[in-house]
Amino acid sequence: MRGRARFGARIIPVFRLVAIMPFEPIKESELRVGQAVPWSLYDRDRRLLLARGSIIESERQVAQLALRGLFRKLDIRPQTETRTEDKPDHAAATREELRALDEIKLGIGDTLHLQSQSDTSPVRYSVKLIGYLRGKGIIVSTPTQDGKVLLMRDGQSFVVRLFSGKSVYAFPTTIFKVANVPYPHLHLTWPSQVKGLVVRRGARARVNLIAAITDAKGRTGAATLDNLSTGGCALFSKSPLGNREERIRIKFRVVVSEVEQYLDIEGIIRSVQRDIEAGDNQPVQHGIQFVDLPPNDQLVLTAYVYHTLFEESAET
């Protein structure tokens, strides 16, 4: 029988959570000019280069992308005979939806994030919503950097990302008019539909982060962090990090809006599990519940989890 670890009321297969980066390299020859990429492309640092469905515009774009390394996510999850009630409740924690943009009830002044689909690496800009006319177009502020208005051009393509409540949304758009009077602003094409991810309480993001651990006796060690939510995570280590109900400190780094943030979180070990049949090479899995999170860390953690879940949804 395969080993399983219990997280609250859920039972999760141990082999499902082993922290392996699910990426595989692809060749330049697999990218065809004028055709959409069938998967999202990542660089060697696992940063998103092109979203799934983006059009390859030129051979130069392919060459520039190849310089950064070309990778796609690989589904390494084995097929199991696990019963439905034994599977991770990821689908129950998140739900995808397609909506019309005007159904999201955006407000004037809301922040939108534009991700360029350039010949080199994608660049993200933050802009403000000025207004929109249903079925016609969207008006946003022109991106700035160091107080200076950036040069935009008609026909430039972006993926727009935005947060609304407990949901994250994205849609493709193109600049159809750059205007500078009476102030710099952009007219964007209206999307036929917007892809959204509704994040429910307890949603877990599949990550692969290195964490520094301090146990209840002050001893330090390292672990791999996976299955991250706003309320807890899974930790994998060569040896147990402590006993059930003991407290530990977890330090790890995340990147939110291209800004590095360091989190120092206290947690309680709720479960300790090792697959005995797999031998000593199998890492010890710990179920951790976060406690006493400072407000700022809670905000950073929530933003990171939501962003990661959204990137996962873009793969489907």
C-alpha positions as CSV (number, residue, x, y, z in Angstrom):
1,M,0.0,0.0,0.0
2,R,1.3,3.4,-0.8
3,G,1.9,5.8,2.1
4,R,-0.3,8.7,2.7
5,A,-0.2,11.8,4.9
6,R,-3.2,13.3,6.5
7,F,-3.8,17.1,6.4
8,G,-6.9,17.7,8.4
9,A,-9.7,15.7,6.9
10,R,-7.9,15.1,3.7
11,I,-5.6,12.2,2.8
12,I,-2.8,13.0,0.3
13,P,-0.6,10.4,-1.4
14,V,3.0,10.8,-0.3
15,F,4.4,10.4,-3.8
16,R,2.1,13.2,-5.1
17,L,3.8,15.8,-2.9
18,V,7.5,14.9,-3.5
19,A,9.1,18.3,-4.4
20,I,10.4,17.8,-7.9
21,M,10.4,20.7,-10.3
22,P,8.0,19.5,-13.1
23,F,9.8,21.2,-16.0
24,E,11.3,19.8,-19.2
25,P,13.4,21.5,-21.9
26,I,12.1,22.0,-25.3
27,K,13.8,22.7,-28.6
28,E,13.8,25.9,-30.8
29,S,12.4,23.7,-33.6
30,E,9.2,23.1,-31.6
31,L,8.3,26.8,-31.9
32,R,6.8,27.8,-35.3
33,V,6.5,31.4,-36.5
34,G,2.9,32.4,-36.9
35,Q,1.6,29.6,-34.7
36,A,0.4,29.6,-31.1
37,V,2.5,27.9,-28.5
38,P,0.7,24.8,-27.1
39,W,2.1,25.3,-23.6
40,S,3.3,28.1,-21.5
41,L,7.0,28.8,-21.9
42,Y,9.4,29.3,-19.0
43,D,13.1,30.3,-18.8
44,R,15.8,28.4,-17.0
45,D,15.0,30.3,-13.8
46,R,11.4,29.1,-14.2
47,R,10.0,32.6,-14.9
48,L,7.1,32.8,-17.4
49,L,8.2,33.9,-20.8
50,L,5.0,33.3,-22.9
51,A,1.6,32.3,-21.8
52,R,-0.1,29.3,-23.5
53,G,-1.8,30.4,-26.8
54,S,0.6,33.3,-27.5
55,I,1.6,33.7,-31.1
56,I,5.2,33.4,-32.2
57,E,5.8,36.5,-34.3
58,S,9.3,36.1,-35.7
59,E,12.5,34.0,-35.9
60,R,14.2,36.7,-33.9
61,Q,11.7,36.3,-31.1
62,V,12.5,32.5,-31.0
63,A,16.2,33.2,-30.9
64,Q,15.8,35.7,-28.1
65,L,13.7,33.3,-26.1
66,A,16.1,30.5,-26.6
67,L,18.9,32.5,-25.1
68,R,17.0,32.4,-21.8
69,G,16.4,28.7,-22.0
70,L,13.1,27.1,-23.1
71,F,11.1,24.9,-20.7
72,R,7.5,23.8,-20.2
73,K,5.8,22.3,-17.2
74,L,5.7,18.5,-17.2
75,D,2.9,16.7,-15.4
76,I,4.9,14.1,-13.4
77,R,1.9,12.9,-11.3
78,P,1.5,9.2,-11.6
79,Q,-1.9,7.6,-12.2
80,T,-3.0,6.1,-8.9
81,E,-5.9,4.0,-7.7
82,T,-6.6,6.5,-5.0
83,R,-10.2,6.9,-4.2
84,T,-11.9,10.2,-5.0
85,E,-12.2,11.1,-1.4
86,D,-8.4,10.4,-0.9
87,K,-7.3,12.9,-3.6
88,P,-6.1,16.5,-2.8
89,D,-9.0,18.8,-2.7
90,H,-7.3,21.3,-5.1
91,A,-10.3,21.4,-7.5
92,A,-12.6,22.1,-4.5
93,A,-10.3,24.9,-3.4
94,T,-10.2,26.7,-6.8
95,R,-12.7,27.1,-9.6
96,E,-12.1,28.4,-13.1
97,E,-14.7,30.6,-14.8
98,L,-15.1,32.5,-18.0
99,R,-16.8,35.9,-17.7
100,A,-17.4,39.1,-19.6
101,L,-15.2,41.9,-18.5
102,D,-18.0,44.2,-17.5
103,E,-19.3,41.5,-15.1
104,I,-16.2,41.8,-12.9
105,K,-17.4,45.3,-11.7
106,L,-14.1,47.1,-12.0
107,G,-13.8,50.5,-10.5
108,I,-12.2,53.6,-12.0
109,G,-8.6,53.8,-10.6
110,D,-8.3,50.0,-10.2
111,T,-4.8,48.7,-10.9
112,L,-4.3,46.4,-13.9
113,H,-1.1,44.6,-14.7
114,L,0.1,44.5,-18.4
115,Q,2.5,41.7,-19.3
116,S,4.2,42.4,-22.7
117,Q,4.6,39.7,-25.3
118,S,7.9,41.0,-26.6
119,D,10.7,39.6,-28.7
120,T,12.8,39.4,-25.6
121,S,11.7,38.7,-22.1
122,P,8.2,39.7,-21.0
123,V,7.9,42.9,-19.0
124,R,5.1,43.8,-16.6
125,Y,3.7,47.2,-16.1
126,S,1.2,48.5,-13.6
127,V,-1.5,50.9,-14.9
128,K,-4.7,52.5,-13.7
129,L,-8.1,51.9,-15.2
130,I,-9.5,55.2,-16.6
131,G,-12.7,53.8,-18.1
132,Y,-14.2,51.5,-20.7
133,L,-17.1,51.2,-23.2
134,R,-18.6,47.7,-23.3
135,G,-17.7,45.9,-26.5
136,K,-15.6,48.7,-27.8
137,G,-12.4,49.2,-25.7
138,I,-10.6,49.9,-22.4
139,I,-8.8,53.1,-21.5
140,V,-5.8,52.8,-19.1
141,S,-3.0,55.1,-18.0
142,T,0.3,54.9,-20.0
143,P,3.0,53.0,-18.0
144,T,5.7,55.0,-16.3
145,Q,9.1,54.3,-15.0
146,D,11.1,56.5,-12.6
147,G,8.4,59.2,-13.2
148,K,8.8,59.1,-17.0
149,V,6.1,58.0,-19.5
150,L,7.2,54.9,-21.4
151,L,7.0,54.7,-25.1
152,M,4.2,52.5,-26.3
153,R,3.1,51.7,-29.9
154,D,-0.1,50.9,-31.7
155,G,-0.5,47.1,-32.2
156,Q,1.5,46.2,-29.2
157,S,0.1,43.0,-27.5
158,F,-0.3,42.3,-23.7
159,V,-1.8,39.9,-21.3
160,V,-3.8,41.9,-18.7
161,R,-3.9,40.5,-15.2
162,L,-6.0,41.8,-12.4
163,F,-7.3,40.9,-8.9
164,S,-10.9,41.4,-7.8
165,G,-12.1,40.1,-4.4
166,K,-10.9,36.5,-4.0
167,S,-10.5,36.0,-7.8
168,V,-7.8,36.6,-10.3
169,Y,-8.4,37.3,-14.0
170,A,-6.5,37.5,-17.3
171,F,-7.2,38.3,-20.9
172,P,-5.2,39.2,-24.0
173,T,-5.4,42.7,-25.5
174,T,-3.8,44.9,-28.0
175,I,-3.1,48.7,-28.1
176,F,-5.2,50.2,-30.9
177,K,-4.5,53.8,-30.0
178,V,-1.8,55.6,-28.1
179,A,-2.9,59.0,-27.0
180,N,-1.0,61.8,-25.3
181,V,-3.8,64.5,-25.1
182,P,-4.9,65.8,-22.7
183,Y,-2.7,63.3,-20.8
184,P,-0.9,60.0,-21.7
185,H,-3.3,57.1,-22.0
186,L,-3.8,53.9,-24.0
187,H,-6.9,52.5,-25.7
188,L,-7.0,48.7,-25.5
189,T,-9.1,46.2,-27.4
190,W,-12.1,44.8,-25.6
191,P,-11.7,41.0,-24.8
192,S,-14.3,38.5,-25.9
193,Q,-14.0,36.8,-22.6
194,V,-12.0,36.9,-19.4
195,K,-10.5,33.8,-17.8
196,G,-10.7,33.8,-14.0
197,L,-9.8,31.7,-11.1
198,V,-12.0,31.8,-8.0
199,V,-9.7,31.1,-5.0
200,R,-11.6,29.4,-2.2
201,R,-10.5,29.2,1.4
202,G,-7.7,26.6,1.9
203,A,-6.5,26.6,-1.8
204,R,-3.0,25.2,-2.0
205,A,-0.4,26.2,-4.5
206,R,2.1,23.8,-5.9
207,V,5.5,25.3,-5.3
208,N,9.1,24.2,-4.7
209,L,10.7,26.6,-2.2
210,I,13.8,26.1,0.0
211,A,13.0,26.9,3.6
212,A,15.3,27.4,6.7
213,I,13.8,25.7,9.7
214,T,14.4,26.3,13.4
215,D,12.8,23.6,15.6
216,A,11.4,23.8,19.1
217,K,14.9,23.2,20.6
218,G,16.6,25.9,18.6
219,R,18.2,23.6,16.2
220,T,18.4,24.7,12.5
221,G,18.0,22.8,9.3
222,A,16.6,22.9,5.8
223,A,13.5,21.6,4.1
224,T,11.6,21.8,0.8
225,L,8.3,23.6,1.0
226,D,5.3,22.5,-1.1
227,N,1.5,22.7,-1.1
228,L,1.5,26.3,0.2
229,S,-1.7,28.0,1.3
230,T,-2.5,31.0,3.4
231,G,-2.9,28.7,6.4
232,G,-0.2,26.2,6.1
233,C,2.1,24.1,3.9
234,A,3.9,20.7,3.5
235,L,7.5,20.5,4.4
236,F,9.9,17.7,3.2
237,S,13.2,16.9,4.9
238,K,15.7,14.1,5.2
239,S,14.9,13.7,8.9
240,P,12.0,14.7,11.1
241,L,11.8,18.4,12.0
242,G,10.1,17.6,15.3
243,N,7.1,15.9,16.9
244,R,3.5,16.5,16.3
245,E,2.1,19.6,18.0
246,E,5.6,21.1,18.4
247,R,6.2,24.6,17.1
248,I,8.8,25.5,14.5
249,R,9.9,28.6,12.6
250,I,9.9,28.6,8.8
251,K,11.9,31.2,6.8
252,F,11.6,31.3,3.0
253,R,11.7,33.7,0.1
254,V,8.9,34.5,-2.4
255,V,8.7,36.9,-5.3
256,V,5.6,39.1,-5.5
257,S,5.3,41.5,-8.4
258,E,9.0,41.0,-9.2
259,V,9.9,42.1,-5.6
260,E,11.7,39.7,-3.3
261,Q,10.0,39.2,0.1
262,Y,11.3,37.2,3.0
263,L,8.8,35.5,5.3
264,D,9.5,34.3,8.8
265,I,6.5,32.3,9.9
266,E,5.7,30.3,13.0
267,G,4.0,27.0,12.5
268,I,2.7,23.9,14.4
269,I,3.6,20.4,13.1
270,R,0.2,18.7,12.7
271,S,1.5,15.5,11.0
272,V,4.7,13.6,10.4
273,Q,4.8,10.9,7.7
274,R,7.3,8.8,5.9
275,D,6.6,6.1,3.3
276,I,8.3,3.1,5.0
277,E,8.1,0.9,1.9
278,A,10.0,3.5,-0.1
279,G,13.0,3.2,2.3
280,D,15.3,5.8,3.9
281,N,15.6,7.8,0.6
282,Q,12.0,8.9,0.9
283,P,11.8,12.3,2.5
284,V,9.9,12.9,5.7
285,Q,6.7,14.8,5.1
286,H,5.3,17.3,7.6
287,G,1.9,18.9,7.6
288,I,2.3,22.5,9.0
289,Q,-0.3,24.9,10.2
290,F,0.7,28.6,10.3
291,V,0.0,30.5,13.5
292,D,0.3,34.1,14.6
293,L,1.0,35.6,11.2
294,P,1.8,39.3,11.3
295,P,-0.6,41.3,9.1
296,N,2.2,42.2,6.6
297,D,3.3,38.6,6.2
298,Q,-0.3,37.6,5.7
299,L,-0.7,40.0,2.9
300,V,2.5,38.9,1.2
301,L,1.6,35.3,1.6
302,T,-1.9,35.7,0.2
303,A,-0.6,37.7,-2.8
304,Y,2.0,35.0,-3.6
305,V,-0.5,32.1,-3.2
306,Y,-3.1,33.8,-5.4
307,H,-0.5,34.6,-8.1
308,T,0.8,31.1,-8.1
309,L,-2.6,29.5,-8.3
310,F,-3.4,31.9,-11.2
311,E,-0.3,30.8,-13.1
312,E,-1.3,27.2,-12.6
313,S,-4.7,27.9,-14.1
314,A,-3.1,29.4,-17.2
315,E,-1.6,26.0,-17.9
316,T,-5.0,24.4,-18.6
